[in-house]
Amino acid sequence: MSRNRPPVSRKELIQMSKKRANGEGNIRKRKDGRWEGRYTAGHDPETGKAIYKSVLAKTQKECREKLAQPIEKSGKIDADKSGQYTVEEWCWLWHENYCKPAVKDSTAEYYRSYIEHHIAPNIGKIKLSKLTTLDLQKFYNKAKTKGQVKRYENMKDLSLSNKTIRGLHAMLRQCLDQAVQERLIPYNPAAGCKLPPKEKKEMQTLPAEKIGVYLAAAKDHGVLPMFYLELTTGIRRGELVALL
C-alpha cells in the first residue's frame, strides 16, 4: 500500500466486500494503457473461494459497457452449479425427475431412446453451460442424413425423418427450459434452431367401387353399424371405440 494513500476505513472495506459479493465489477487502467474490468462470477463449490473474471477495452467507457454484459448474465445463472453437468448428465437428470412423473410411459420411453441413441453419442459430452444454438443446429443437420442407429451391417439409409428430428427438438427444448429455470444456463439455445418442415401425409380414401365389398365384409363379421357409422360420418377411430 502506498504511504501517501489514506488507510481504508472499516466501512469502506464492508462496502467493497458487498460489491464483490453481489457480482459487481471494478475498473482500473493497466500499465499497457488498456482498461480492465473485473467482476465476481461466483464461488468455487469445493473451496468457497470467489471466481474472478475480467474484460479488456481501449477506453473506460467501452470497458464499462463490456463489463455490464457478463455481470447481467452472471445474475441470471447460479455460477456455483452452471458448470456441474454435461448435456447428457442433465438430460438424464431431467428425464428422471421432471419428465417421467409428468408424461405417459410411452412418451418417457421415446425420450429415453432419444437421449441414449442420439443425444448422448453426439452432444452428450458438451458442458451444459457451453452448449450453443450452433451445436444443436449441427446436431439436427447431421441427424437428417446420419442419425439412424445402424442395426445391421448393410444398412445404407441412416437418415432420420423430419418427424423424429422435430421430436428430438421438442424434448431438448423442454429439457433446456428447465435448465434455465434452475439457473444453470442464462437462455435456451434450442430456441433459435431451424427445423425441417412437418411431413404431410396424403389422405387415403376408400375407392367408390370398393365400398360395397367393405360394407358386405363388415356385415359378415357382425360389425356393420359401427363401420357404416365410421364411413358416413368420418368419426375418429378412438371416438368410435368409445361408443361401444
ROKOL-490344 format. One record per atom (N, C-alpha, C, O, CB): x, y, z negated. Coordinates in steps of 0.1 Angstrom, whole numbers, padded with zeros to 4 digits, always signed. Atoms other than C-alpha are relative to their C-alpha. Glycine has a CB too. Layout:
N
XYZ ...
END
This chain:
244
+0008-0012+0000 +0000+0000+0000 +0009+0012+0000 +0019+0013-0007 -0010+0000-0012 -0008-0012-0001 +0013+0035+0009 -0001+0008-0013 -0011+0008-0020 -0005+0008+0012 +0000-0008+0012 +0024+0057-0020 -0009+0012+0001 -0014+0017-0010 +0014+0004-0004 +0008-0012-0002 +0005+0087-0005 -0015-0003+0000 -0023+0006-0001 +0004+0007+0013 +0014+0003-0001 -0028+0068-0003 -0005-0002-0014 +0000-0009-0022 -0002-0013+0008 +0006+0001+0014 -0051+0072-0034 -0004-0014-0002 -0009-0021+0007 -0011+0010-0001 +0005+0014+0003 -0060+0039-0052 -0014-0001+0003 -0022+0008+0002 +0003-0003-0014 +0014+0003-0003 -0092+0023-0041 -0007-0003-0013 -0003-0011-0022 -0001-0012+0009 +0008+0002+0012 -0119+0025-0068 -0007-0013+0000 -0008-0019+0011 -0010+0012-0001 +0008+0013+0002 -0138-0005-0081 -0013+0001+0009 -0017-0009+0015 -0003-0003-0014 +0013-0002-0007 -0170+0009-0065 +0003-0002+0015 -0005-0008+0022 -0006+0014-0002 -0003+0002-0014 -0153+0011-0031 +0004-0014+0004 +0000-0019+0015 +0012+0009+0004 -0003+0015-0003 -0140-0025-0034 -0012-0008+0001 -0013-0017+0010 +0009-0005-0011 +0013+0007+0000 -0175-0037-0041 -0007+0002+0013 -0013-0007+0019 -0009+0004-0012 +0007-0004-0013 -0189-0018-0011 +0007-0007+0012 +0000-0012+0021 +0001+0015+0002 -0007+0006-0011 -0161-0032+0011 -0003-0015+0001 -0005-0021+0011 +0015+0002-0002 +0003+0014+0000 -0168-0068+0000 -0014-0003+0005 -0017-0013+0012 +0002-0006-0014 +0013+0002-0005 -0205-0064+0006 -0001+0002+0015 -0008-0005+0021 -0010+0011-0007 +0000-0003-0014 -0198-0050+0040 +0005-0013+0008 -0001-0017+0018 +0009+0012+0004 -0005+0012-0007 -0178-0081+0049 -0009-0012-0002 -0011-0020+0008 +0014-0004-0006 +0009+0011+0003 -0203-0105+0033 -0012+0001+0010 -0018-0009+0013 -0005+0000-0014 +0012-0002-0009 -0231-0090+0055 +0004-0002+0015 -0005-0001+0023 -0005+0014-0002 -0004+0003-0013 -0211-0098+0086 +0003+0013+0008 +0006+0012+0020 -0011-0007+0007 -0003-0013-0007 -0205-0061+0094 +0015+0001+0002 +0023-0005-0006 -0005+0012-0008 -0014-0001-0003 -0172-0052+0110 +0007+0013-0003 +0000+0022-0008 +0002-0003+0015 -0007-0013+0001 -0145-0026+0107 +0010+0001+0012 +0014-0009+0018 +0008+0000-0014 -0007-0003-0012 -0125-0010+0134 +0013+0007-0004 +0014+0016-0013 -0008+0009+0009 -0013-0006+0002 -0088+0000+0135 +0007+0002+0013 +0005-0006+0023 +0009-0007-0010 -0008-0002-0012 -0063+0013+0161 +0013-0008-0002 +0020-0006-0012 +0002+0015+0003 -0013+0008+0000 -0034-0011+0168 +0012+0008+0004 +0010+0019+0010 -0002-0013+0008 -0013-0006-0004 +0002-0002+0174 +0001+0001+0015 +0008+0010+0020 +0012-0007-0006 -0001+0000-0015 -0002-0010+0211 -0010+0009+0006 -0011+0010+0018 -0003-0014+0005 +0010-0010-0005 -0029+0017+0214 -0014-0005+0002 -0023+0003+0004 +0005+0005+0013 +0014+0005-0002 -0059-0006+0217 -0007+0000-0014 -0001+0001-0024 +0001-0014+0005 +0009+0001+0012 -0088-0007+0192 -0004-0014-0002 -0008-0021+0007 -0012+0010+0002 +0004+0013+0004 -0096-0038+0173 -0012+0001-0010 -0011+0008-0020 +0012-0008-0006 +0012+0001+0009 -0130-0046+0158 +0000-0014-0006 +0000-0024+0001 -0013+0003+0007 -0001+0013+0007 -0130-0073+0131 -0013-0002-0008 -0018+0008-0014 +0012-0001-0009 +0013+0003+0008 -0161-0090+0116 +0000-0013-0006 +0008-0022-0002 -0012+0002+0010 +0002+0013+0007 -0171-0119+0094 -0010-0008+0007 -0022-0004+0008 -0003+0002-0015 +0009+0009-0008 -0186-0147+0115 -0007-0011-0009 -0015-0018-0004 +0008-0006+0011 +0005+0010+0008 -0194-0169+0085 +0010-0005-0010 +0020+0002-0013 -0006-0012+0008 -0009+0005+0009 -0177-0191+0060 +0002-0015+0003 -0007-0022+0007 -0006+0001-0015 -0003+0014-0003 -0159-0224+0063 -0007-0009-0010 -0007-0007-0022 +0016-0002-0002 +0008+0008+0010 -0182-0251+0048 +0008-0009-0009 +0003-0012-0020 -0009-0010+0009 -0009+0008+0009 -0153-0270+0033 +0007+0008-0010 +0008+0004-0022 +0010-0009+0008 -0008-0008+0009 -0132-0243+0018 -0007+0012-0006 -0003+0018-0016 +0013+0005+0007 +0007-0012+0004 -0157-0215+0015 +0006+0013+0004 +0001+0024+0001 -0001+0000-0015 -0007-0012-0004 -0133-0190+0030 -0007+0006+0012 -0013-0001+0020 +0015-0003+0003 +0007-0008-0011 -0146-0163+0053 +0007-0003+0014 +0019-0005+0014 +0001+0015-0003 -0005+0002-0014 -0142-0169+0091 +0000+0014+0007 -0011+0019+0009 -0008-0010+0007 +0000-0013-0007 -0130-0137+0108 +0003-0001+0015 +0010-0010+0019 +0012+0008-0007 -0002-0001-0014 -0132-0129+0144 +0002+0015+0004 -0002+0024-0003 -0011-0007+0008 -0003-0014-0004 -0122-0098+0164 -0003+0002+0015 -0003-0008+0023 +0014+0004-0003 +0001-0004-0014 -0128-0079+0197 +0010+0011+0002 +0014+0018-0007 -0015+0004+0003 -0010-0011-0003 -0104-0056+0215 -0006+0009+0011 -0014+0004+0020 +0013-0007+0005 +0005-0009-0010 -0111-0025+0236 +0010+0012+0001 +0019+0013-0007 -0014+0006-0004 -0009-0011-0003 -0093+0005+0251 -0003+0013-0008 +0005+0020-0012 +0000+0004+0014 +0004-0011+0007 -0114+0031+0233 -0008-0004-0013 -0013-0015-0013 -0008+0010+0009 +0007+0003+0012 -0130+0034+0199 -0015-0002+0003 -0021-0011-0003 +0001+0011-0010 +0014+0001-0003 -0165+0038+0214 -0003-0014+0007 -0012-0020+0003 -0004+0011+0010 +0001+0013-0006 -0160+0007+0236 +0001-0011-0010 -0007-0021-0009 +0010-0002+0012 -0002+0010+0011 -0148-0012+0206 -0013-0002-0008 -0017-0013-0012 +0012+0003-0009 +0012+0001+0008 -0179-0003+0186 -0011-0007+0008 -0019-0015+0002 -0005+0014-0004 +0010+0006-0008 -0202-0014+0215 +0003-0015+0001 -0007-0023+0000 +0000+0006+0014 -0004+0014-0001 -0183-0047+0219 -0002-0007-0013 -0006-0019-0014 +0014-0002+0005 +0002+0006+0013 -0184-0053+0182 -0014-0002-0004 -0017-0012-0012 +0007+0009-0011 +0014+0001+0004 -0221-0048+0179 -0007-0013+0005 -0015-0018-0002 -0008+0012+0005 +0006+0012-0006 -0229-0078+0201 +0002-0012-0008 -0008-0019-0011 +0005-0002+0014 -0002+0012+0009 -0212-0106+0181 -0006+0001-0014 -0010-0009-0019 +0014-0003+0000 +0006-0001+0013 -0224-0091+0149 -0015-0003+0000 -0021-0009-0009 +0002+0015-0006 +0014+0002-0001 -0260-0091+0161 -0003-0015+0002 -0012-0021-0003 -0006+0008+0012 +0001+0015-0003 -0255-0127+0174 +0002-0008-0012 -0005-0017-0015 +0009-0004+0011 -0003+0008+0012 -0240-0139+0142 -0011+0001-0011 -0012-0008-0019 +0013+0005-0006 +0011-0001+0009 -0270-0126+0123 -0011-0009+0003 -0020-0012-0005 -0005+0014+0000 +0011+0009-0004 -0292-0150+0143 +0003-0014-0002 -0006-0023-0001 -0003+0003+0015 -0004+0014+0002 -0273-0181+0135 +0006-0002-0013 +0011+0007-0020 +0010-0005+0011 -0007+0003+0012 -0260-0199+0105 +0014-0005+0004 +0015-0016+0008 -0009-0012-0008 -0014+0003-0004 -0223-0199+0111 +0006-0012-0007 +0015-0018-0002 +0009+0013-0002 -0005+0012+0008 -0217-0225+0084 -0004-0013+0007 +0003-0023+0005 -0004+0001-0014 +0005+0013-0006 -0237-0251+0104 +0000+0000+0015 -0001-0011+0021 -0014-0002-0004 +0002-0001-0014 -0236-0239+0140 +0010-0009+0008 +0006-0014+0019 +0002+0014+0005 -0010+0009-0007 -0205-0260+0150 +0000-0014-0006 +0009-0022-0003 +0014+0006-0002 +0001+0013+0007 -0216-0290+0130 -0003-0012+0009 +0001-0023+0007 -0009+0000-0012 +0005+0011-0008 -0233-0310+0157 +0005+0001+0015 +0007+0011+0020 -0015+0000+0000 +0000+0001-0014 -0227-0322+0192 -0014-0001+0006 -0023-0002-0002 +0009-0013+0005 +0014+0001-0006 -0256-0322+0217 -0006-0014-0004 -0018-0014-0007 +0001+0002+0015 +0005+0014+0003 -0260-0360+0212 -0004-0001-0014 -0015-0006-0017 +0010-0011+0004 +0003+0001+0014 -0259-0358+0174 -0013+0008-0003 -0021+0003-0011 +0012+0005-0009 +0012-0008+0003 -0285-0330+0173 -0013-0007+0006 -0023-0007+0000 +0002+0014+0005 +0012+0006-0006 -0308-0348+0198 -0005-0012-0008 -0017-0014-0010 +0004-0005+0014 +0004+0012+0008 -0308-0380+0177 -0007+0005-0013 -0017-0001-0018 +0011-0009-0003 +0005-0006+0013 -0314-0359+0145 -0014+0005+0003 -0023+0003-0005 +0009+0011-0006 +0013-0005-0003 -0343-0341+0162 -0010-0011+0003 -0021-0010-0001 +0001+0010+0012 +0008+0011-0004 -0357-0373+0176 -0006-0007-0012 -0018-0010-0013 +0007-0010+0009 +0004+0008+0012 -0359-0390+0142 -0008+0008-0009 -0018+0003-0015 +0013-0005-0007 +0007-0008+0011 -0371-0361+0121 -0011+0009+0005 -0020+0013-0002 +0010+0009-0006 +0010-0009-0005 -0392-0339+0144 -0008-0006+0011 -0020-0003+0012 +0007+0013+0005 +0008+0006-0012 -0402-0359+0175 -0009-0012-0005 -0021-0011-0003 +0010-0005+0010 +0007+0012+0003 -0412-0393+0162 -0012+0002-0009 -0023-0005-0006 +0009-0010-0007 +0012-0002+0008 -0436-0381+0135 -0011+0008+0007 -0022+0008+0002 +0004+0007-0013 +0010-0009-0006 -0454-0358+0159 -0005-0005+0014 -0015+0001+0019 +0006+0013+0002 +0004+0005-0014 -0458-0378+0192 -0004-0014-0001 -0002-0022-0010 +0011+0003+0010 +0004+0014-0002 -0472-0411+0204 +0013-0009+0000 +0024-0004+0004 -0009-0002+0012 -0011+0009+0000 -0449-0441+0201 +0006-0001+0014 +0018-0002+0016 -0004-0014-0005 -0005+0002-0014 -0447-0444+0239 +0008+0012+0004 +0018+0011+0011 -0012-0002+0009 -0007-0013-0003 -0436-0407+0242 +0014+0000-0007 +0024+0003-0001 -0008+0012-0004 -0012+0001+0007 -0410-0412+0215 +0010-0010+0006 +0022-0007+0006 -0003-0004-0015 -0008+0009-0006 -0397-0442+0233 +0006+0005+0013 +0018+0003+0017 -0008-0013+0003 -0005-0007-0012 -0394-0422+0266 +0012+0009-0004 +0022+0009+0003 -0011+0008+0007 -0010-0009+0004 -0374-0396+0247 +0013-0007-0005 +0024-0003-0002 -0005+0009-0011 -0011+0008+0004 -0352-0422+0231 +0008-0005+0012 +0021-0004+0012 -0004-0012-0009 -0007+0005-0012 -0344-0436+0265 +0007+0012+0007 +0019+0010+0012 -0010-0006+0010 -0006-0011-0005 -0337-0401+0278 +0014+0003-0006 +0024+0006+0000 -0009+0013-0001 -0012-0003+0007 -0311-0395+0251 +0011-0010+0002 +0022-0007+0005 -0004+0001-0016 -0009+0011-0001 -0295-0429+0253 +0006-0001+0014 +0019-0002+0015 -0006-0013-0004 -0005+0003-0014 -0292-0432+0291 +0004+0012+0008 +0011+0010+0018 -0011-0008+0007 -0003-0011-0009 -0290-0397+0304 +0008+0011-0008 +0018+0016-0003 -0013+0006+0005 -0006-0012+0007 -0281-0370+0278 +0013-0004-0007 +0023+0003-0005 -0010+0005-0011 -0013+0004+0007 -0255-0389+0257 +0012-0002+0010 +0023+0003+0007 -0003-0012-0008 -0011+0002-0009 -0234-0400+0287 +0005+0012+0007 +0016+0013+0012 -0003-0011+0010 -0003-0012-0008 -0234-0366+0304 +0003+0012-0007 +0014+0018-0005 -0012+0002+0009 -0003-0013+0007 -0236-0337+0280 +0000-0003-0015 +0001+0007-0023 -0011+0010+0003 +0001+0003+0015 -0237-0355+0246 +0012+0004-0008 +0010+0007-0020 -0001-0015-0001 -0012-0003+0008 -0201-0347+0236 +0002+0016-0001 +0011+0020-0008 +0012-0006+0006 -0002-0015+0001 -0205-0309+0241 -0005+0005-0013 -0016+0000-0018 -0008+0007+0012 +0005-0006+0013 -0208-0289+0209 -0013+0007+0003 -0014+0015+0012 +0011+0009-0006 +0013-0007-0001 -0243-0277+0204 +0001+0015+0002 -0006+0021+0010 -0009-0004-0011 -0002-0015+0000 -0231-0242+0198 +0007+0005+0013 +0007+0017+0015 +0008+0004-0012 -0007-0004-0012 -0212-0242+0231 -0008-0004+0013 -0004+0000+0024 +0014-0008+0001 +0009+0004-0011 -0240-0256+0253 -0005+0012+0008 -0010+0021+0001 -0011-0009-0004 +0004-0012-0008 -0248-0232+0282 -0011-0005+0010 -0013-0016+0012 +0011+0006+0007 +0010+0002-0011 -0276-0229+0308 +0007-0007+0012 +0001-0016+0018 -0007+0013+0004 -0007+0006-0011 -0250-0238+0334 +0003-0014-0002 +0002-0023+0007 +0013+0008+0003 -0002+0014+0003 -0241-0270+0316 -0013-0009+0003 -0012-0019+0009 +0004-0002-0015 +0013+0007-0002 -0278-0280+0317 -0003-0001+0015 -0008-0011+0020 -0011+0006-0008 +0003-0001-0014 -0282-0269+0353 +0008-0010+0008 +0003-0017+0017 +0002+0014+0006 -0009+0009-0006 -0252-0290+0364 -0005-0015-0003 -0005-0023+0006 +0014+0001-0004 +0006+0013+0004 -0267-0320+0345 -0012-0004+0008 -0013-0015+0012 -0003+0001-0015 +0012+0003-0008 -0300-0317+0362 +0003-0003+0015 -0002-0012+0021 -0010+0011-0001 -0004+0001-0014 -0284-0313+0396 +0007-0014+0003 +0004-0020+0013 +0010+0011+0005 -0007+0013-0001 -0262-0344+0391 -0011-0011-0001 -0010-0021+0006 +0011-0001-0011 +0010+0010+0002 -0292-0364+0378 -0009-0002+0013 -0014-0013+0015 -0009+0004-0012 +0008+0001-0012 -0310-0356+0410 +0005-0010+0010 -0002-0017+0017 -0001+0014+0007 -0007+0009-0009 -0285-0377+0430 +0006-0012-0006 +0006-0023+0000 +0010+0007+0008 -0007+0011+0006 -0267-0399+0405 -0004-0002-0015 +0004-0006-0023 +0015+0003+0000 +0005+0001+0013 -0289-0400+0374 -0005-0014-0004 -0008-0016-0016 -0010+0010-0003 +0006+0013+0003 -0303-0435+0376 +0010-0010-0006 +0022-0010-0003 -0005-0006+0013 -0009+0010+0006 -0289-0462+0354 +0002-0012+0010 -0008-0017+0015 -0007-0006-0014 -0003+0010-0010 -0272-0488+0376 -0003-0014-0007 +0005-0018-0015 +0015+0001+0005 +0004+0012+0006 -0290-0521+0368 +0006-0012+0006 +0005-0023+0001 -0015-0001+0000 -0006+0011-0006 -0273-0543+0393 +0011+0005+0010 +0011+0016+0013 -0011-0009+0008 -0013-0003-0007 -0241-0544+0414 -0003+0008+0013 +0004+0018+0015 +0007-0012+0004 +0002-0006-0014 -0255-0534+0449 -0011+0011+0000 -0016+0014+0010 -0004-0011+0009 +0010-0010+0001 -0279-0508+0436 +0006+0013+0006 +0015+0019+0001 -0005+0003-0015 -0006-0012-0007 -0274-0478+0460 -0007+0013-0003 -0001+0023-0005 -0001-0003+0015 +0008-0013+0003 -0302-0453+0452 +0001+0002-0015 -0006-0004-0023 -0014-0002+0005 -0001-0004+0014 -0292-0437+0419 -0007+0013-0004 -0004+0019-0014 +0015+0000-0004 +0007-0013+0002 -0314-0406+0422 -0011-0002-0010 -0018-0012-0010 -0005+0005+0013 +0011-0001+0009 -0338-0396+0395 -0012+0008+0007 -0009+0017+0015 +0003+0006-0013 +0011-0007-0006 -0373-0385+0405 -0001+0014-0006 +0004+0017-0017 -0013-0008-0002 +0002-0013+0005 -0383-0349+0401 -0008+0000-0013 -0006+0008-0022 -0008+0009+0010 +0009+0001+0012 -0409-0360+0375 +0009-0004-0012 +0007+0002-0023 -0010-0011+0002 -0009+0003+0011 -0381-0376+0354 +0009+0011-0004 +0011+0013-0016 +0008-0013+0004 -0008-0011+0003 -0359-0346+0356 -0008+0011-0008 -0003+0016-0017 +0006+0006+0013 +0008-0009+0007 -0387-0324+0346 -0004-0005-0015 -0005+0003-0024 -0013+0003+0008 +0002+0006+0013 -0394-0348+0317 +0012+0002-0009 +0010+0005-0021 -0004-0014+0001 -0012-0002+0007 -0358-0346+0306 +0001+0015-0005 +0004+0018-0017 +0012-0003+0009 -0001-0014+0003 -0360-0308+0307 -0010+0004-0011 -0007+0011-0021 -0003+0009+0012 +0011-0003+0010 -0393-0307+0287 +0005-0005-0014 +0003+0002-0024 -0013-0007+0004 -0005+0005+0012 -0377-0328+0260 +0011+0008-0006 +0011+0012-0018 +0005-0015+0001 -0011-0008+0005 -0345-0308+0258 -0004+0014-0004 +0001+0019-0014 +0010+0001+0012 +0005-0013+0004 -0364-0276+0257 -0006+0000-0014 -0003+0009-0022 -0010+0006+0010 +0005+0002+0014 -0383-0288+0226 +0011-0001-0010 +0011+0005-0021 -0010-0011+0000 -0011+0003+0009 -0352-0301+0210 +0009+0012-0003 +0012+0015-0014 +0009-0011+0006 -0008-0012+0002 -0332-0269+0216 -0008+0012-0006 -0002+0020-0013 +0006+0005+0013 +0008-0010+0007 -0361-0247+0205 +0001-0002-0015 +0002+0007-0023 -0015-0002+0004 -0001+0003+0014 -0359-0265+0171 +0014+0004-0005 +0015+0009-0016 -0002-0015-0002 -0014-0004+0004 -0321-0258+0170 +0000+0015-0002 +0007+0020-0011 +0010-0004+0011 +0001-0014+0002 -0329-0221+0174 -0007+0003-0013 -0003+0012-0020 -0008+0007+0012 +0007-0002+0012 -0354-0223+0146 +0008-0003-0012 +0007+0003-0023 -0013-0009-0001 -0009+0004+0011 -0327-0240+0124 +0012+0010+0000 +0020+0008-0009 +0005-0014+0002 -0011-0010-0001 -0304-0210+0134 +0014-0007+0002 +0024-0003-0002 +0001+0008-0013 -0012+0006-0005 -0279-0234+0149 +0005+0006+0013 +0018+0006+0015 -0002-0015+0002 -0003-0008-0012 -0279-0215+0182 -0008+0012+0001 -0020+0012-0004 -0002-0010+0013 +0008-0012+0000 -0290-0180+0190 -0011+0001+0010 -0021+0009+0008 +0010+0011+0003 +0010+0000-0010 -0311-0188+0220 -0001-0014+0006 +0008-0022+0004 +0002+0011+0011 +0002+0014-0006 -0324-0218+0240 +0006+0001+0014 +0001+0007+0023 -0015-0004+0001 -0006+0000-0013 -0301-0224+0270 -0008-0007+0011 -0006-0005+0023 +0014-0007+0000 +0009+0007-0010 -0328-0246+0287 -0010+0010+0006 -0016+0007+0016 -0007-0011-0007 +0011-0010-0005 -0350-0215+0292 +0003+0005+0014 -0006+0009+0021 -0001+0011-0010 -0003-0006-0013 -0331-0203+0323 +0002-0010+0011 +0007-0005+0022 +0011+0009-0002 -0003+0010-0010 -0328-0235+0342 -0010-0001+0012 -0022+0002+0010 +0000-0014-0006 +0009+0002-0011 -0342-0241+0377 -0003-0014+0002 +0006-0023+0003 +0007+0006+0013 +0004+0014-0001 -0362-0273+0381 -0005-0004+0014 -0010+0005+0021 -0011-0002-0011 +0005+0005-0013 -0371-0294+0411 -0016+0001-0001 -0021+0000-0012 +0004-0015+0003 +0015-0002+0000 -0408-0289+0421 -0007-0013-0004 -0002-0024-0003 -0004+0004+0014 +0009+0011+0003 -0436-0311+0410 -0003-0008+0013 -0005-0002+0023 -0013+0004-0007 +0003+0009-0012 -0442-0341+0433 -0015-0002+0001 -0021-0006-0008 +0008-0013-0001 +0014+0001-0002 -0476-0340+0448 -0003-0014+0007 +0002-0017+0018 -0006+0011+0009 +0004+0013-0005 -0492-0374+0454 -0012+0001+0008 -0022+0008+0004 -0001-0011-0011 +0012+0000-0008 -0517-0379+0482 -0011-0008-0006 -0008-0019-0011 +0003-0005+0015 +0011+0007+0006 -0551-0388+0470 -0004-0012+0009 -0006-0010+0021 -0012+0009-0002 +0004+0011-0007 -0560-0423+0481 -0016-0002-0001 -0020-0003-0013 +0008-0013-0004 +0015+0002+0000 -0597-0428+0490 -0004-0013+0007 +0004-0018+0015 -0007+0012+0007 +0005+0012-0006 -0617-0459+0499 -0006+0003+0014 -0015+0011+0015 -0010-0007-0009 +0006-0002-0014 -0624-0461+0537 -0015-0003+0000 -0019-0013-0007 +0008-0008+0010 +0015+0002+0000 -0661-0459+0545 -0004-0014+0004 -0013-0020-0001 -0006+0009+0010 +0003+0013-0004 -0660-0493+0562 +0002-0011-0010 -0002-0022-0009 +0008-0003+0012 -0003+0010+0011 -0648-0510+0530 -0009+0002-0012 -0009-0006-0022 +0014+0001-0004 +0008-0003+0012 -0674-0495+0506 -0010-0012-0002 -0012-0016-0014 -0008+0013+0002 +0009+0011+0002 -0699-0523+0513 +0007-0012-0006 +0001-0019-0015 -0007-0004+0013 -0008+0011+0005 -0673-0550+0506 +0003+0002-0015 +0002-0007-0023 +0013-0003+0008 -0004-0004+0013 -0662-0532+0475 -0012-0002-0010 -0010-0008-0021 +0005+0015-0001 +0011+0001+0009 -0697-0530+0460 -0006-0014-0001 -0011-0019-0011 -0012+0009+0005 +0004+0014+0000 -0705-0566+0470 +0008-0008-0010 +0003-0016-0017 +0001-0006+0014 -0010+0007+0010 -0674-0578+0451 -0004+0004-0014 -0003-0005-0023 +0014+0003+0004 +0004-0004+0014 -0685-0557+0421 -0012-0007-0005 -0013-0010-0016 -0001+0015+0000 +0012+0007+0003 -0719-0573+0422 +0002-0014-0004 -0003-0019-0013 -0010+0001+0011 -0003+0014+0002 -0705-0608+0424 +0006-0002-0014 +0005-0012-0021 +0010-0005+0010 -0007+0001+0013 -0685-0601+0392 -0008+0006-0011 -0004+0007-0023 +0014+0008+0001 +0009-0005+0010 -0714-0585+0374 +0003+0014-0005 -0001+0017-0017 -0001-0010-0012 -0004-0014+0004 -0700-0550+0372 -0004+0010+0010 +0002+0021+0010 +0016+0000-0002 +0004-0009-0010 -0719-0533+0400 -0004+0014-0006 +0001+0024+0000 -0012-0006+0007 +0003-0013+0005 -0734-0505+0378 +0012+0009-0003 +0012+0021+0000 -0009-0001-0012 -0012-0007+0004 -0700-0495+0365 +0007+0005+0012 +0011+0017+0012 +0009-0009-0009 -0008-0004-0012 -0682-0495+0398 -0008+0010+0009 -0002+0018+0016 +0004-0012+0008 +0009-0009-0008 -0712-0478+0416 +0001+0014-0006 +0002+0024+0001 -0014-0005+0000 +0000-0013+0006 -0711-0450+0390 +0014+0007+0002 +0014+0019+0005 -0002-0002-0016 -0014-0005-0003 -0673-0446+0395 +0001+0005+0014 +0006+0016+0017 +0011-0010-0003 -0001-0003-0014 -0677-0445+0432 -0008+0013+0004 -0004+0021+0012 -0005-0011+0009 +0009-0011-0004 -0705-0420+0434 +0002+0013-0008 -0003+0024-0004 -0015-0004-0002 -0002-0013+0008 -0695-0395+0406 +0014+0004-0001 +0017+0016-0004 -0005-0003-0014 -0014-0004+0002 -0657-0396+0406 +0004+0001-0014 +0015+0007-0017 +0002+0014+0007 -0004+0000+0014 -0656-0401+0369 +0013-0007-0002 +0017-0016+0005 -0011-0008-0009 -0013+0006+0003 -0622-0409+0354 -0001-0014-0006 -0011-0017-0013 +0008+0009-0009 +0001+0014+0005 -0614-0445+0345 -0001+0000-0015 -0009-0008-0020 +0013-0007+0005 +0000+0000+0014 -0608-0436+0309 -0014+0004-0006 -0019-0002-0016 +0010+0009-0006 +0013-0004+0004 -0642-0419+0306 -0010-0011+0003 -0020-0012-0004 -0004+0013+0008 +0009+0011-0004 -0659-0448+0324 +0001-0011-0011 -0009-0016-0015 +0004-0005+0014 -0002+0011+0010 -0644-0473+0299 -0006+0004-0013 -0012-0004-0020 +0015-0003-0002 +0006-0005+0013 -0656-0451+0270 -0015-0002+0000 -0021-0002-0011 +0004+0015-0002 +0015+0002+0000 -0692-0455+0282 -0004-0014-0002 -0016-0017-0005 -0005+0004+0014 +0003+0014+0001 -0690-0493+0279 -0004-0003-0015 -0007-0015-0018 +0011-0009+0005 
END
